[in-house]
């Protein structure tokens, strides 16, 4: 089972993968830990929110910037 992040712009458009790190994780915890270490850099790069995917199923979406 693979866990990945989908990057979403502030306007809701999906960002192109080649512009951002592409990581695949074997557990949800590993994916969430990676995001905890990298969220600020992603936000600085223009990512408005992220969606956690388990294979092709979206588990949740989370904004990266404070409202």
Backbone as a chain_set.jsonl record, in Angstrom:
{"seq": "XXXXXXXXXXXXXXXXXXXXXXXXXXXXXXXXXXXXXXXXXXXXXXXXXXXXXXXXXXXXXXXXXXX", "coords": {"N": [[0.848, -1.168, 0.0], [0.642, 2.166, -0.885], [1.314, 5.464, 0.189], [0.776, 8.811, -0.576], [1.252, 12.345, -1.316], [-0.875, 14.844, -2.631], [-0.505, 17.899, -4.199], [-1.956, 21.108, -3.881], [-2.974, 24.161, -5.279], [-3.681, 27.488, -3.989], [-6.042, 28.313, -5.216], [-7.352, 25.971, -5.651], [-6.579, 24.36, -7.78], [-4.847, 21.506, -8.986], [-1.407, 21.045, -8.483], [1.444, 20.762, -10.675], [3.306, 17.803, -10.714], [6.034, 17.677, -11.381], [7.098, 20.02, -10.471], [7.384, 19.83, -7.768], [8.434, 17.935, -4.813], [8.251, 14.417, -5.193], [7.107, 11.931, -3.34], [6.792, 8.673, -1.959], [5.284, 6.633, 0.431], [5.38, 3.962, 2.852], [3.693, 3.853, 4.962], [0.99, 5.544, 6.642], [1.746, 7.094, 8.824], [4.472, 7.607, 8.277], [4.199, 9.207, 5.992], [2.806, 11.409, 7.052], [4.66, 12.306, 8.946], [6.747, 13.101, 7.254], [5.499, 15.245, 5.947], [5.172, 16.947, 8.128], [7.79, 17.734, 8.518], [8.354, 19.108, 6.194], [6.388, 20.955, 5.436], [6.512, 23.806, 5.608], [8.376, 24.593, 3.664], [7.048, 23.662, 1.381], [4.759, 25.313, 1.457], [5.965, 27.803, 1.081], [6.732, 27.425, -1.521], [4.399, 27.749, -2.901], [2.314, 25.968, -2.475], [-0.964, 25.554, -1.482], [-2.631, 23.796, -0.114], [-2.702, 20.326, 0.896], [-3.408, 16.955, -0.093], [-3.843, 13.836, 1.347], [-3.211, 10.714, 0.026], [-4.202, 7.34, -0.155], [-3.119, 4.912, -1.991], [-5.22, 5.364, -4.607], [-7.223, 6.606, -3.265], [-8.529, 9.408, -1.65], [-7.727, 10.469, 1.523], [-7.732, 12.646, 3.342], [-7.844, 16.296, 3.229], [-5.738, 19.093, 3.759], [-5.077, 22.425, 4.74], [-2.079, 24.379, 4.255], [-1.307, 26.896, 5.034], [-1.879, 29.344, 7.582], [-5.142, 30.444, 8.286]], "CA": [[0.0, 0.0, 0.0], [1.439, 3.384, -0.995], [0.744, 6.722, 0.654], [1.395, 9.933, -1.272], [0.61, 13.648, -1.151], [-1.246, 15.635, -3.808], [-0.31, 19.318, -3.889], [-3.064, 21.891, -4.408], [-2.775, 25.604, -5.211], [-4.677, 28.198, -3.175], [-7.312, 28.396, -5.95], [-7.93, 24.635, -5.755], [-6.025, 23.612, -8.91], [-3.77, 20.575, -8.647], [-0.109, 21.506, -8.966], [2.182, 19.796, -11.486], [4.217, 17.02, -9.887], [7.437, 17.928, -11.689], [7.514, 21.227, -9.779], [7.442, 19.56, -6.34], [8.956, 16.606, -4.486], [7.346, 13.276, -5.313], [7.486, 10.951, -2.336], [5.85, 7.589, -1.722], [5.552, 6.122, 1.764], [4.777, 2.655, 3.119], [2.69, 3.978, 6.022], [0.387, 6.866, 6.827], [2.576, 7.807, 9.786], [5.663, 8.103, 7.588], [3.771, 10.305, 5.121], [2.479, 12.56, 7.886], [5.92, 12.799, 9.519], [7.449, 13.823, 6.186], [4.824, 16.529, 5.759], [5.501, 17.765, 9.288], [9.147, 18.253, 8.343], [8.503, 19.821, 4.925], [5.235, 21.781, 5.083], [6.85, 25.222, 5.443], [9.014, 24.724, 2.349], [5.995, 23.5, 0.384], [3.936, 26.527, 1.473], [6.766, 28.856, 0.447], [6.757, 27.126, -2.94], [3.11, 28.023, -3.518], [1.293, 24.957, -2.171], [-1.98, 26.081, -0.574], [-3.095, 22.687, 0.707], [-2.269, 19.001, 0.446], [-4.351, 15.862, 0.111], [-3.188, 12.553, 1.583], [-3.81, 9.638, -0.766], [-3.869, 5.931, 0.067], [-3.27, 4.464, -3.372], [-5.97, 6.394, -5.339], [-8.297, 7.098, -2.391], [-8.188, 10.573, -0.851], [-8.036, 10.268, 2.948], [-8.126, 13.976, 3.836], [-7.182, 17.481, 2.677], [-5.341, 19.988, 4.842], [-4.394, 23.641, 4.296], [-0.735, 24.552, 4.801], [-1.154, 28.246, 5.565], [-2.86, 29.75, 8.579], [-6.242, 31.234, 7.715]], "C": [[0.899, 1.239, 0.0], [0.638, 4.593, -0.529], [1.509, 7.845, -0.031], [0.634, 11.216, -0.948], [0.291, 14.242, -2.505], [-1.15, 17.097, -3.375], [-1.361, 20.151, -4.611], [-2.756, 23.381, -4.227], [-3.883, 26.237, -4.375], [-6.035, 28.273, -3.865], [-7.966, 27.033, -6.173], [-7.415, 23.794, -6.905], [-4.897, 22.692, -8.431], [-2.471, 21.074, -9.268], [0.575, 20.401, -9.755], [3.248, 19.118, -10.64], [5.681, 17.344, -10.154], [7.979, 19.176, -10.994], [7.773, 20.989, -8.292], [8.006, 18.171, -6.064], [7.875, 15.53, -4.62], [7.858, 12.196, -4.367], [6.387, 9.9, -2.231], [6.258, 6.923, -0.408], [4.827, 4.797, 1.973], [3.746, 2.716, 4.235], [2.174, 5.411, 6.094], [1.246, 7.715, 7.768], [3.832, 8.381, 9.153], [5.326, 9.285, 6.692], [3.493, 11.558, 5.939], [3.72, 13.144, 8.556], [6.698, 13.602, 8.491], [6.824, 15.194, 5.973], [5.138, 17.473, 6.915], [6.87, 18.41, 9.182], [9.274, 19.173, 7.134], [7.396, 20.81, 4.587], [5.606, 23.24, 4.827], [7.485, 25.475, 4.08], [7.981, 24.591, 1.229], [5.135, 24.758, 0.298], [4.677, 27.685, 0.817], [6.834, 28.671, -1.064], [5.419, 27.287, -3.633], [2.028, 26.999, -3.264], [0.322, 25.547, -1.151], [-2.516, 25.024, 0.371], [-2.572, 21.382, 0.112], [-3.387, 18.003, 0.696], [-3.543, 14.584, 0.297], [-3.945, 11.475, 0.821], [-3.3, 8.278, -0.301], [-4.185, 5.238, -1.252], [-3.984, 5.579, -4.143], [-7.072, 7.034, -4.506], [-7.809, 8.286, -1.567], [-8.661, 10.362, 0.585], [-8.479, 11.578, 3.578], [-7.348, 15.054, 3.103], [-6.895, 18.427, 3.828], [-4.667, 21.225, 4.278], [-3.012, 23.737, 4.943], [-0.535, 25.915, 5.434], [-2.223, 28.522, 6.614], [-3.907, 30.636, 7.923], [-6.223, 32.637, 8.263]], "O": [[1.82, 1.336, 0.811], [-0.551, 4.724, -0.817], [2.739, 7.837, -0.064], [-0.463, 11.188, -0.391], [1.1, 14.154, -3.43], [-1.653, 17.478, -2.318], [-1.631, 19.94, -5.793], [-2.329, 23.808, -3.154], [-4.897, 25.6, -4.089], [-7.069, 28.296, -3.196], [-9.015, 26.945, -6.811], [-7.774, 22.621, -7.009], [-4.098, 23.068, -7.575], [-2.44, 21.475, -10.432], [0.31, 19.221, -9.523], [4.005, 19.784, -9.933], [6.494, 17.289, -9.232], [9.193, 19.369, -10.936], [8.327, 21.859, -7.621], [8.056, 17.327, -6.959], [6.732, 15.724, -4.207], [8.925, 11.622, -4.585], [5.204, 10.201, -2.394], [7.441, 6.681, -0.169], [3.794, 4.538, 1.355], [3.003, 1.758, 4.447], [2.837, 6.354, 5.663], [1.446, 8.907, 7.534], [4.22, 9.511, 9.452], [6.079, 10.257, 6.636], [3.904, 12.653, 5.554], [3.815, 14.361, 8.716], [7.246, 14.657, 8.808], [7.534, 16.191, 5.834], [5.347, 18.667, 6.703], [7.087, 19.506, 9.697], [10.226, 19.95, 7.062], [7.459, 21.451, 3.538], [5.06, 23.854, 3.91], [7.167, 26.462, 3.417], [8.035, 25.325, 0.242], [4.815, 25.221, -0.797], [4.078, 28.464, 0.076], [6.978, 29.643, -1.805], [5.301, 26.996, -4.824], [0.921, 27.138, -3.786], [0.737, 25.989, -0.079], [-2.823, 25.317, 1.527], [-2.072, 21.342, -1.012], [-4.212, 18.189, 1.591], [-2.658, 14.283, -0.504], [-5.161, 11.341, 0.953], [-2.102, 8.097, -0.082], [-5.345, 5.007, -1.592], [-3.406, 6.651, -4.32], [-7.781, 7.915, -4.993], [-6.8, 8.19, -0.868], [-9.84, 10.111, 0.833], [-9.492, 11.619, 4.275], [-6.341, 14.785, 2.449], [-7.694, 18.555, 4.756], [-3.781, 21.112, 3.431], [-2.802, 23.235, 6.048], [0.331, 26.069, 6.295], [-3.333, 27.995, 6.539], [-3.579, 31.485, 7.094], [-7.071, 33.452, 7.901]]}, "num_chains": 1, "name": "protein.A"}
